[in-house]
Amino acid sequence: QVMLEESGGGLVQAGGSLRLSCAASGSIFRINAMGWYRQPPGKQREWVATITRDDTIDYADSVKGRFTISGDNAKNTVSLQMNSLKPEDTAVYYCLIVTTSGNYWGKGTLVTVSS
């Protein structure tokens, strides 16, 4: 069984920063990619950023230049540094790990950006 624990969400003013972290534990054989998704209030879940095993990184256009994803395969952790936050970044943020045995989601952490 694989468990993901997210941390770092909270309330921040527009223009501020937050750092989200996600740690995976359990029977993890090989992580192929790690990423972050978010679900704004009343909307569907959307992709935010991905980092692959070979450190290929990609971002949604809406966060490019403001968010930075980083991962540590040895420690099974992934982080998301969020700068210049906007009210439209308000959402529940979920981490995802893609492994050889399946995809696993965290329970989510709420980020609220006030104007």
Secondary structure, DSSP 4 states (H G I P E B T S, - for coil): -EEEEEE--EEEETT--EEEEEEEEES---EEEEEEEEE-TTS--EEEEEEETT--EEE-TTTTTTEEEEEETTTTEEEEEE-S--GGG-EEEEEEEEETTEEEE---EEEEEE-
